[in-house]
Amino acid sequence: MLHKSGYNYPKNAEATVGAGLVSGHVHQRQRKLMSPAFTAPQLKSFLPLFRRISGKMCQQWNEEYFAKSSESQKIAVNQWLARVTLDAIGEAAFDFQFGALDNDQNEVSETYKNMFADSVMHPSMWNTIFRSFWRYMPSTVLEYIAYIPTREYLRFRGAMQVIGRVSKQLVDEKTKSYSAGDDTRKDAMSVLVRANISENPKTRISEEEMVAQMAVLTLAGHETTANTASWFLWELAKHPEFQDKLREEIFAVRSQISARGDSELTVEDLDGMVYLPAAMKETLRFHPIAFHLSREAAKDDIIPLSKPVYGKSGETMSEIPVTAGQNILISICAYNRLTDVWGKDANEWNPMRFVDASDEKQVKVGILANLMTFSAGVRGCIGWRFSVIEMQAIMFDLIENFKFALAEDKPEILRVPMGIMGPMVKGKMHEGVQLPLRVTPLN
């Protein structure tokens, strides 16, 4: 479905980011246009930016929490990480400073705060009724679901209006800069502006497409990465032995950098590490932010199964017939924890599975390390390398400078499916996404 079927299984028309979610030849065109912003050299150039922003957060922690004492403090790490990733996507993708770390009341960061929880959790009666009839509605009708006046869609639409307004402002500013002769940059915004004013109709995109693409990039590169990084720290807090091992590796890399007469961390340094990439991959496996993919069959098809299953009436099935228009859910969570793929300890967080991995691999499914977290095939996440480099840079700085432990009151952290998989405290779900940890400075 993901690798060999191309666009025979497009996304459902239930997304709410407008022209940023497309299929078929339109998606191919947009992906081709965006490719220059996600090449390996371009992404490597963002590492100093990621380090500068994560370093700024470390400095703010020291000033705000540890200026008078080096005793451990309880910190809501997910809220800080959301501000870091927003600033990172702003500068890297749009050459724009959102200033989320400088102002926690930043309009864009406030708009995104708990957006998924507000929009998806506790659906109203009317929204539940409407969703139950989706499968019977033509796609031309579903395109307008974002305009339904229910509480959930009003919240999401309000957020998209803020993002759209900010995106329009950025488009106008970048267009003026481009007209003034600054046409060599390869950030996503510059790529979009050049495509917008292109004289070639095959490469030209509309302003609506530009704004929608910005909304998609901000959404995909902000809260998703922040939540994954939060789960990463939570697992390290629960596994102090591995956290110590990872910190020793970071100190060793720092010594190697000094030994060669340098002071800057490189992507090659990160790629040469063992435990940091392993822990990141294991977190992506164990805590996939997108827990399933929703697809619709464009035509009648037969899906073969690697292992037979039993149907409702008890018959053995080795393939599943689907009809055109049928909705299909692909569970990322289920695949990422299949014991046939990951072993008997698939339901445990164990980074060593990526350290001790055998060269004999099963069929490759996902983009990275056989994971489904970034999807696969023609709809695979174009920004997965961006997210990986950013997360490694943030974790390198945080683990080098701070020790993480579970909060003293040991709140039960729930994995809540709310459009994305977010952390919430049991008994305090009304407060939205949060993940408090005990943090101790090391220097």
Phi, psi and omega per residue, in radians:
M1 nan -0.644 -3.064
L2 -1.645 -0.658 -3.039
H3 -1.630 -0.858 -2.957
K4 -1.696 -0.249 -3.020
S5 -1.654 -0.035 3.104
G6 0.991 -2.145 -3.123
Y7 -1.778 0.403 3.085
N8 -1.272 -0.246 3.084
Y9 -2.216 1.303 -3.114
P10 -1.258 2.889 3.061
K11 -1.159 2.622 3.056
N12 -1.146 2.780 -3.137
A13 -1.497 0.570 -3.078
E14 -1.757 -0.007 -3.128
A15 -1.296 2.847 -2.990
T16 -2.255 0.523 3.128
V17 -2.002 0.434 2.980
G18 1.082 -2.354 -3.037
A19 -1.203 -0.061 3.106
G20 -1.344 -0.278 3.125
L21 -1.978 1.847 -3.067
V22 -2.360 3.014 -3.124
S23 -2.353 3.062 3.029
G24 1.025 -2.440 -3.045
H25 -1.152 -0.495 3.118
V26 -1.173 -0.752 3.089
H27 -1.119 -0.704 3.104
Q28 -1.040 -0.764 -3.129
R29 -1.123 -0.820 -3.122
Q30 -1.122 -0.715 -3.129
R31 -1.134 -0.700 3.114
K32 -1.122 -0.699 3.132
L33 -1.148 -0.629 -3.072
M34 -1.433 -0.259 -3.038
S35 -0.944 -0.721 -3.130
P36 -1.014 -0.436 -3.131
A37 -1.395 -0.145 -3.065
F38 -2.223 0.436 3.046
T39 -1.267 2.770 -3.116
A40 -1.014 -0.824 3.123
P41 -1.063 -0.695 3.140
Q42 -1.122 -0.749 -3.119
L43 -1.199 -0.641 3.093
K44 -1.075 -0.574 -3.114
S45 -1.194 -0.258 -3.127
F46 -1.455 -0.229 -3.061
L47 -0.989 -0.822 3.100
P48 -1.016 -0.623 3.112
L49 -1.136 -0.819 3.117
F50 -1.041 -0.741 -3.123
R51 -1.160 -0.666 3.137
R52 -1.114 -0.750 -3.107
I53 -1.245 -0.751 3.104
S54 -1.166 -0.624 3.072
G55 -1.112 -0.612 3.096
K56 -1.128 -0.698 3.089
M57 -1.117 -0.742 3.116
C58 -1.039 -0.734 3.127
Q59 -1.121 -0.728 3.138
Q60 -1.158 -0.633 3.060
W61 -1.073 -0.789 -3.136
N62 -1.089 -0.678 -3.117
E63 -1.310 -0.683 -3.044
E64 -1.471 -0.626 -3.024
Y65 -1.910 -0.474 -2.966
F66 -2.198 0.311 -3.130
A67 -1.168 -0.612 -3.080
K68 -1.780 -0.349 -3.099
S69 -2.672 2.572 3.111
S70 -1.688 0.211 3.092
E71 -1.235 2.655 -3.088
S72 -1.104 2.608 -3.134
Q73 -2.297 2.647 3.080
K74 -1.489 2.119 -3.073
I75 -2.226 2.349 3.047
A76 -1.399 1.509 -2.963
V77 -1.111 -0.582 -3.073
N78 -1.134 -0.612 -3.140
Q79 -1.186 -0.674 3.090
W80 -1.186 -0.743 -3.117
L81 -1.145 -0.580 3.087
A82 -1.118 -0.653 3.109
R83 -1.222 -0.663 3.108
V84 -1.097 -0.853 -3.079
T85 -1.206 -0.527 3.070
L86 -1.168 -0.790 3.095
D87 -1.095 -0.652 -3.118
A88 -1.171 -0.803 -3.131
I89 -1.192 -0.560 3.118
G90 -1.113 -0.858 -3.107
E91 -1.293 -0.746 -3.049
A92 -1.270 -0.756 -3.045
A93 -1.583 -0.566 -2.996
F94 -2.125 -0.011 -3.097
D95 0.951 0.739 -3.074
F96 -2.380 2.456 3.140
Q97 -1.751 1.877 3.081
F98 -1.230 -0.493 3.116
G99 1.216 0.518 -3.102
A100 -1.150 -0.650 3.120
L101 -1.227 -0.511 3.137
D102 -1.390 -0.407 -3.078
N103 -2.558 1.847 -3.101
D104 -1.268 -0.087 3.053
Q105 -1.748 0.305 3.113
N106 -0.910 2.373 -3.031
E107 -1.029 -0.787 -3.092
V108 -1.198 -0.771 -3.141
S109 -1.144 -0.632 3.089
E110 -1.172 -0.605 3.119
T111 -1.128 -0.731 -3.115
Y112 -1.355 -0.388 -3.064
K113 -1.034 2.073 3.118
N114 1.048 0.372 -3.123
M115 -1.053 -0.796 -3.122
F116 -1.166 -0.704 3.133
A117 -1.094 -0.759 -3.134
D118 -1.201 -0.587 -3.011
S119 -1.520 -0.464 -2.981
V120 -1.999 -0.722 -3.099
M121 -1.260 2.658 3.091
H122 0.898 1.035 -3.116
P123 -1.108 2.563 3.111
S124 -1.261 2.902 -3.127
M125 -1.060 -0.760 -3.100
W126 -1.163 -0.638 3.119
N127 -1.182 -0.692 3.112
T128 -1.106 -0.751 3.124
I129 -1.104 -0.777 -3.110
F130 -1.107 -0.759 -3.114
R131 -1.097 -0.546 -3.136
S132 -1.193 -0.323 -3.135
F133 -1.806 0.053 -3.104
W134 -0.946 -0.781 -3.015
R135 -1.098 -0.348 -3.105
Y136 -1.691 -0.009 -3.073
M137 -1.750 2.477 3.091
P138 -1.189 2.689 -3.101
S139 -1.066 -0.501 3.136
T140 -1.123 -0.490 3.093
V141 -1.429 -0.713 -3.104
L142 -1.117 -0.390 3.127
E143 -1.082 -0.330 -3.071
Y144 -1.849 0.259 -3.082
I145 -1.140 -0.452 -3.121
A146 -1.158 -0.236 -3.087
Y147 -1.732 0.103 3.086
I148 -1.202 2.283 -3.038
P149 -1.425 0.803 3.028
T150 -1.614 2.851 -3.104
R151 -0.962 -0.756 -3.074
E152 -1.116 -0.824 -3.080
Y153 -1.294 -0.517 3.050
L154 -1.107 -0.717 3.117
R155 -1.122 -0.820 -3.109
F156 -1.173 -0.728 -3.124
R157 -1.150 -0.646 3.083
G158 -1.080 -0.719 3.103
A159 -1.115 -0.759 -3.138
M160 -1.154 -0.533 3.095
Q161 -1.175 -0.707 3.082
V162 -1.115 -0.830 3.127
I163 -1.085 -0.699 3.130
G164 -1.109 -0.726 3.136
R165 -1.146 -0.781 3.106
V166 -1.126 -0.701 3.131
S167 -1.100 -0.731 3.117
K168 -1.071 -0.707 3.104
Q169 -1.085 -0.763 3.141
L170 -1.154 -0.684 3.116
V171 -1.063 -0.796 -3.135
D172 -1.087 -0.770 -3.128
E173 -1.148 -0.732 -3.128
K174 -1.213 -0.608 3.107
T175 -1.120 -0.725 3.087
K176 -1.103 -0.736 3.123
S177 -1.102 -0.704 3.130
Y178 -1.144 -0.739 3.136
S179 -1.120 -0.452 3.142
A180 -1.426 -0.024 3.065
G181 1.948 -0.056 3.132
D182 -1.536 1.421 -3.000
D183 -2.107 0.380 -3.068
T184 -1.867 -0.179 -3.079
R185 -1.233 2.644 -3.095
K186 -2.065 0.278 3.045
D187 -1.171 2.837 -3.031
A188 -1.015 -0.691 -3.132
M189 -1.097 -0.774 3.132
S190 -1.100 -0.702 3.104
V191 -1.072 -0.748 -3.140
L192 -1.152 -0.721 -3.136
V193 -1.109 -0.773 3.118
R194 -1.073 -0.656 3.119
A195 -1.215 -0.564 -3.128
N196 -1.182 -0.625 -3.100
I197 -1.745 0.127 3.140
S198 -1.095 2.472 3.093
E199 -1.463 -0.228 3.129
N200 -1.492 2.021 -3.101
P201 -1.077 -0.399 -3.137
K202 -1.298 -0.425 -3.121
T203 -1.930 -0.060 -3.109
R204 -1.419 2.458 3.035
I205 -2.168 2.680 -3.112
S206 -1.396 2.897 3.094
E207 -1.138 -0.596 3.093
E208 -1.075 -0.740 3.107
E209 -1.123 -0.685 3.133
M210 -1.051 -0.878 -3.103
V211 -1.100 -0.721 3.132
A212 -1.138 -0.688 3.107
Q213 -1.097 -0.672 3.108
M214 -1.128 -0.705 3.109
A215 -1.094 -0.731 3.133
V216 -1.111 -0.830 -3.109
L217 -1.094 -0.727 -3.140
T218 -1.153 -0.759 -3.139
L219 -1.113 -0.794 -3.071
A220 -1.283 -0.548 -3.041
G221 -1.725 0.049 -3.047
H222 -1.918 -1.414 -3.005
E223 -1.220 -0.548 3.139
T224 -1.118 -0.838 3.130
T225 -1.153 -0.689 3.137
A226 -1.085 -0.748 3.139
N227 -1.201 -0.677 3.095
T228 -1.092 -0.765 3.111
A229 -1.101 -0.609 3.100
S230 -1.135 -0.782 3.090
W231 -1.091 -0.638 3.111
F232 -1.003 -0.901 -3.125
L233 -1.135 -0.634 3.129
W234 -1.097 -0.749 3.119
E235 -1.169 -0.667 3.083
L236 -1.117 -0.644 3.105
A237 -1.135 -0.573 3.129
K238 -1.449 -0.284 -3.118
H239 -2.204 1.246 -3.062
P240 -1.054 -0.542 3.133
E241 -1.114 -0.759 3.123
F242 -1.219 -0.620 3.087
Q243 -1.036 -0.744 3.108
D244 -1.120 -0.718 3.135
K245 -1.108 -0.724 3.126
L246 -1.152 -0.695 3.134
R247 -1.153 -0.677 3.084
E248 -1.059 -0.689 3.112
E249 -1.140 -0.704 3.122
I250 -1.118 -0.758 3.092
F251 -1.073 -0.667 3.134
A252 -1.143 -0.714 3.101
V253 -1.139 -0.699 3.100
R254 -1.059 -0.697 3.111
S255 -1.148 -0.683 3.111
Q256 -1.118 -0.680 3.114
I257 -1.111 -0.767 3.119
S258 -1.145 -0.667 -3.101
A259 -1.119 -0.521 3.128
R260 -1.569 0.159 3.085
G261 1.334 0.467 -3.099
D262 -2.103 2.943 3.093
S263 -2.278 -0.158 -3.053
E264 -1.778 2.355 3.043
L265 -1.313 2.431 3.119
T266 -2.019 2.867 3.071
V267 -1.081 -0.602 3.101
E268 -1.103 -0.630 3.065
D269 -1.086 -0.764 3.135
L270 -1.144 -0.759 -3.127
D271 -1.151 -0.472 -3.129
G272 -1.418 -0.135 3.119
M273 -1.349 2.790 -3.103
V274 -1.880 -0.927 -2.989
Y275 -1.411 -0.579 3.128
L276 -1.139 -0.899 3.084
P277 -1.062 -0.643 -3.134
A278 -1.123 -0.766 3.138
A279 -1.165 -0.644 3.113
M280 -1.139 -0.813 3.129
K281 -1.085 -0.722 -3.131
E282 -1.154 -0.627 3.087
T283 -1.188 -0.717 3.081
L284 -1.091 -0.611 3.105
R285 -1.247 -0.868 -2.990
F286 -1.346 -0.511 -3.105
H287 -2.234 1.106 3.113
P288 -1.139 2.237 -3.086
I289 -1.219 -0.763 3.007
A290 -1.555 1.949 -2.980
F291 -1.518 -0.280 3.013
H292 -2.706 2.837 3.062
L293 -1.966 2.361 3.137
S294 -1.845 2.177 -3.100
R295 -2.309 2.841 3.104
E296 -2.313 2.270 -3.130
A297 -1.212 2.170 3.131
A298 -1.389 -0.344 3.131
K299 -2.694 2.920 3.081
D300 -1.063 2.467 -3.084
D301 -2.728 2.979 3.046
I302 -2.244 2.152 -3.124
I303 -1.706 1.997 3.116
P304 -1.303 2.631 -3.139
L305 -1.959 2.460 3.106
S306 -1.261 -0.488 3.091
K307 -2.379 2.452 3.140
P308 -1.155 2.626 3.081
V309 -2.209 2.960 3.137
Y310 -1.811 2.314 3.099
G311 -1.367 -3.134 -3.098
K312 -1.056 -0.600 -3.101
S313 -1.610 0.124 3.072
G314 1.645 -0.033 -3.124
E315 -1.319 2.616 3.113
T316 -1.447 2.302 -3.113
M317 -2.146 2.257 3.081
S318 -1.884 -0.029 3.084
E319 -2.716 2.759 -3.106
I320 -2.156 2.060 3.076
P321 -1.375 2.416 3.079
V322 -2.210 2.650 3.142
T323 -1.952 2.711 3.140
A324 -0.984 2.328 -3.136
G325 1.574 -0.115 -3.128
Q326 -1.316 2.343 3.120
N327 -1.431 2.451 -3.111
I328 -2.316 2.304 3.056
L329 -1.865 2.181 3.085
I330 -1.817 1.963 -3.060
S331 -1.428 1.930 3.064
I332 -1.215 -0.726 3.140
C333 -1.027 -0.774 -3.105
A334 -1.137 -0.805 -3.137
Y335 -1.108 -0.782 -3.090
N336 -1.140 -0.170 3.105
R337 -2.146 0.337 3.089
L338 -1.186 2.178 3.131
T339 -1.177 -0.481 3.103
D340 -1.132 -0.463 -3.116
V341 -1.694 -0.753 -2.961
W342 -1.884 -0.092 3.114
G343 1.735 3.080 -3.072
K344 -1.140 -0.413 -3.134
D345 -1.675 0.483 -3.094
A346 -1.042 -0.437 -3.133
N347 -1.644 0.325 3.061
E348 -2.144 2.559 3.056
W349 -1.410 1.903 -3.060
N350 -2.471 1.573 -3.117
P351 -1.044 -0.397 -3.088
M352 -1.141 -0.269 3.098
R353 -1.113 -0.485 3.118
F354 -1.580 -0.216 3.054
V355 -1.503 -0.729 -3.085
D356 -1.696 0.253 -3.054
A357 -1.056 2.417 3.107
S358 -1.339 2.673 3.088
D359 -1.209 -0.355 3.131
E360 -1.435 1.752 -3.086
K361 -1.739 2.698 3.021
Q362 -1.394 -3.122 -3.124
V363 -0.976 2.270 -3.137
K364 -1.222 2.279 -3.130
V365 -1.973 -1.011 -3.053
G366 -1.581 -3.132 -3.119
I367 -1.295 -0.702 -3.043
L368 -2.127 2.170 2.966
A369 0.917 0.589 3.110
N370 1.174 0.265 -3.140
L371 -1.525 2.637 3.061
M372 -1.665 0.014 -2.988
T373 -1.029 -0.631 3.120
F374 -1.741 0.338 -3.084
S375 1.127 -2.746 -3.078
A376 -2.902 2.958 3.076
G377 1.213 -2.660 -3.041
V378 -1.153 -0.357 3.131
R379 -1.815 0.255 3.088
G380 -1.067 2.602 -3.075
C381 -1.062 2.065 -3.113
I382 -1.222 -0.402 -3.076
G383 -1.782 0.382 -3.054
W384 -1.115 -0.670 3.134
R385 -1.158 -0.655 3.075
F386 -0.983 -0.867 -3.114
S387 -1.102 -0.726 -3.109
V388 -1.127 -0.832 -3.133
I389 -1.123 -0.751 3.136
E390 -1.070 -0.804 -3.108
M391 -1.138 -0.710 3.121
Q392 -1.121 -0.709 3.134
A393 -1.106 -0.780 -3.140
I394 -1.114 -0.809 -3.124
M395 -1.136 -0.665 3.116
F396 -1.003 -0.848 -3.102
D397 -1.193 -0.771 -3.088
L398 -1.154 -0.787 -3.090
I399 -1.252 -0.509 3.097
E400 -1.206 -0.541 -3.005
N401 -1.882 -0.279 -3.057
F402 -2.460 2.698 3.036
K403 -1.907 2.408 -3.053
F404 -2.030 2.354 3.118
A405 -2.456 2.840 3.089
L406 -1.142 2.576 3.114
A407 -1.044 2.608 -3.053
E408 -1.028 -0.632 3.142
D409 -1.411 -0.043 3.077
K410 0.794 1.076 3.100
P411 -1.137 2.558 3.104
E412 -1.382 2.061 -3.122
I413 -1.608 2.189 -3.122
L414 -1.787 2.482 3.007
R415 -1.589 1.838 -2.988
V416 -1.863 2.098 3.076
P417 -1.348 1.925 -3.070
M418 -2.390 0.856 -2.983
G419 1.604 -0.828 2.918
I420 -2.208 2.888 -3.123
M421 -1.541 1.856 -3.073
G422 -2.003 2.692 3.108
P423 -1.482 2.340 3.055
M424 -2.410 2.689 3.125
V425 -1.584 2.233 3.124
K426 -1.051 2.313 -3.099
G427 1.544 -0.160 3.135
K428 -2.293 0.504 -3.089
M429 -1.123 -0.419 3.107
H430 -1.172 -0.286 3.117
E431 -1.488 -0.076 3.085
G432 1.516 -2.866 -3.081
V433 -1.172 2.272 3.066
Q434 -2.842 2.585 3.085
L435 -2.568 1.582 -3.137
P436 -1.398 2.377 3.072
L437 -2.328 2.757 3.060
R438 -1.559 2.138 -3.043
V439 -2.073 2.322 3.128
T440 -2.173 2.248 3.115
P441 -1.266 2.533 -3.137
L442 -1.725 -0.394 -3.125
N443 -2.036 nan nan
